[in-house]
Every structure is written in C-alpha cells, then in structure tokens.
Amino acid sequence: MAFWGEAGVGLDHWEKEPGQPVSNADLIVDEHLKQTLGALAPDAAWLSEETVDDPVRMGADRLWLVDPIDGTRDFVRGRAGWAVSVALAERGEIRLAVLAAPARGEIWLAAKGQGATRNGVSLMASNRATLAGARVPADSLPRIDHDLVTVHKPNSIALRMAMVAAGEADLVATVRWGAEWDIAAASLIAREAGAVVTDALGSHMTFNRERPVALGMLCCAPAIHGDAVARLRDRALGVLNAG
C-alpha cells in the first residue's frame, strides 16, 4: 500500500512483455510472501507469477500458488481493482485460499469444505437460472453476448471471480490460456460460496500441472453453467486448435 495511489512513493513499473505490466511492488510482495509462507509450510513448493518456475514443485504434495499483485494495471494507475492472491494446493486440489484487497478494505477467505467469507461474512453465489440477463464484470461484451449485462469490472480476474462468490455477478469467463496463479485462490472462494468453476470447456480444473495453465476459465452460478459452456464451446475450441 505504501506504493499505491496518490500518496504512494517509489513506485516503478515496466512491461515484462507487451501488455504484461509489472512493478517493483509486485517483486517486493512476492519475496515477502515466499519467505513468510515458506516458514509457515516448509514442505510446500512454490509457484508464483513473479518467480522463475522450479520443476521441483512437480514432486511436492503441497504447493503455494501466488500472484503477488493480481491486477497490476489497476495498481499502477491508482485504482482499487487489484488483490494479493494466495492458495495452498494439496495433490492438485486447492485447500486454502486468501484474497487480500487492501485498497478496498477486503479479506476473502476459504477453506475446503468450510465455506467462504469476505471480512468475516459468509458468501453465497447467486441462484440465477437463465443465462440471458446474467451479470458479467466487463467493460464491454461482443455482439454474440448481447443478452448479458455488464457490471463494474476490477482489473483483477480473481476479484471478478470473487464477485460471483458474493452474488454481485453471475458469470465470469475467459477463453484464452491462463495461468494457475491467477485463479487458484478465487476458484476455491467461488466454489465454497456455491458457484461452479471449470475451464472454458466445462472440465474440472486441477493445479500444479507441468505446464501451469488452463484453457480459459468459467466461474458462474450453478444453474447457468451448462448454457455458458455451450456458448463458449466454439470459441474455446478455436483457441485449443490454434495451440
């Protein structure tokens, strides 16, 4: 937070690749979490957006998945739509999740089988039954999705998924290859709130794969999952076939 907003000092940012911003704050948070979480669970391996991937993780039963600042674009612009995302996986399944959004004054927590909370208040996903009219955090939507409704979109994909967990949105979807650390924590928070989280083709997601990416992501109210998968199918297959 010392780097963020009008009062922030010392912020430096650049692009790792075109369209992929990073800041010195990302790297500082990453190192802090690696040390702190490593002391908390020394047996757990490490996978983070800002750390070089170490293949030793493939032999570990437990793994920390971390995005030190998810939504860096909002962070460097002084907007509040960013979060620190931390998840603990055991044998490919997320067991613990924390999503901290200090600029919004929010702490989202989940443990497998124990529900999810925001600032101590239990979360429940929406019970929307029809895809038409579903609320989607987006700046705009393609013409094919004209029957959906846009709501406020934080830059952080994890916070957009958390909106589904809180019943503030009905659907979040991507059809591009995405990194495990982007969605690991939010996937458990959403599931524990009653939402469904799959890849874009509707398949169950596991974590700590050799190539730690997934073909898109679909997080939504349970009753609209089938219709959402059907709508995304051709778009997701196009990405899959393109490699």
Protein Blocks (a to p, Z undefined) as FASTA:
>chain_A
ZZgcjkbghiacddfbghiacdfklmmmmmmmmmmmmmmmmmbccddfkbccdfklmmpf
bdcdddfbghklmmmnopakbccdddddeehiafbdcdddfknopacdddehiapaeehi
acdddfbfbfghpacddfbdcfklmmpccddddfblklmmmmmmnopafbdcdfbdcdfk
lmmmmmmmmmmnopacddfkopacdehifblcdehjadddfklmmmmmmmmmmmmmmmmm
nZZ
